[in-house]
Each structure stands twice: as structure tokens, then as C-alpha cells.
């Protein structure tokens, strides 16, 4: 699955366009490497997202096309 879509589906970032802009600005890393919005995400990847002065590190547990809001937090684990 594309990185920008995963960020939206998992609700780490609310909108896909915002996720796209964060990737273009180099604020999203996959396994410690800067990632484009089109990068493929798979289970086991480590994502690091920079929100201003705060960094969020998560491990991808599952990749699904659609998921209910209550189950979105089961797609990743905070590190």
C-alpha cells in the first residue's frame, strides 16, 4: 500500500493530501530513510513522522485497504 494512503487509513494523519505534503517535505521516514508518498508500506516497517517539535515512531502491524475508526489503532504499535 502507498505510504500516504496508509497514513490516512491508520489515522496517523487525518487527510491524504496532508500526508502527501509531509512526505514531500521529508518529514516521514520508513526504516530511517526519507520516503516519498508513493513508497510501499508493509508489515514490520518502522515509520517515523515529525509533527513540528514532536516525533512519532510506530511499527506497522497490518496493512488493510479500509478499516473502521475503532480498529485503526490496531494497524500500528507506538515505539
C-alpha positions as semicolon CSV with decimal commas, in nm:
position;residue;x (nm);y (nm);z (nm)
1;X;0,000;0,000;0,000
2;X;0,118;0,354;-0,068
3;X;0,259;0,542;0,232
4;X;0,021;0,839;0,206
5;X;-0,282;0,609;0,193
6;X;-0,157;0,402;0,489
7;X;-0,112;0,717;0,700
8;X;-0,472;0,815;0,625
9;X;-0,625;0,468;0,676
10;X;-0,439;0,420;1,006
11;X;-0,543;0,773;1,108
12;X;-0,187;0,876;1,197
13;X;-0,256;1,172;0,965
14;X;-0,617;1,274;0,904
15;X;-0,605;1,363;0,533
16;X;-0,421;1,203;0,243
17;X;-0,320;1,542;0,099
18;X;-0,161;1,638;0,433
19;X;0,020;1,301;0,439
20;X;0,139;1,368;0,083
21;X;0,275;1,711;0,183
22;X;0,452;1,568;0,489
23;X;0,623;1,308;0,268
24;X;0,726;1,571;0,012
25;X;0,876;1,783;0,291
26;X;1,086;1,486;0,410
27;X;0,912;1,458;0,748
28;X;0,824;1,088;0,710
29;X;1,086;0,813;0,734
30;X;1,049;0,442;0,662
31;X;1,317;0,233;0,835
32;X;1,526;0,551;0,894
33;X;1,520;0,655;0,525
34;X;1,324;0,954;0,387
35;X;1,020;0,824;0,199
36;X;0,809;0,954;-0,086
37;X;0,429;0,936;-0,070
38;X;0,436;0,655;-0,329
39;X;0,667;0,431;-0,121
40;X;0,524;0,088;-0,041
41;X;0,445;0,008;0,324
42;X;0,440;-0,349;0,454
43;X;0,402;-0,514;0,794
44;X;0,720;-0,485;1,001
45;X;0,823;-0,142;0,870
46;X;0,916;0,130;1,120
47;X;0,764;0,470;1,040
48;X;0,886;0,794;1,195
49;X;0,675;1,107;1,147
50;X;0,786;1,454;1,254
51;X;0,500;1,672;1,378
52;X;0,664;2,009;1,448
53;X;0,886;1,951;1,753
54;X;0,740;1,606;1,827
55;X;0,846;1,278;1,664
56;X;0,617;0,976;1,646
57;X;0,767;0,628;1,588
58;X;0,537;0,339;1,505
59;X;0,575;-0,017;1,382
60;X;0,338;-0,129;1,107
61;X;0,149;-0,438;1,227
62;X;-0,104;-0,477;0,947
63;X;-0,195;-0,319;0,612
64;X;-0,563;-0,300;0,512
65;X;-0,742;-0,100;0,243
66;X;-1,026;0,009;0,472
67;X;-1,077;-0,011;0,845
68;X;-1,330;0,123;1,096
69;X;-1,223;0,415;1,315
70;X;-1,222;0,199;1,631
71;X;-0,993;-0,061;1,471
72;X;-0,747;0,185;1,313
73;X;-0,515;0,176;1,615
74;X;-0,466;-0,200;1,562
75;X;-0,277;-0,132;1,237
76;X;0,030;0,001;1,420
77;X;0,213;-0,003;1,754
78;X;0,381;0,301;1,914
79;X;0,751;0,257;1,989
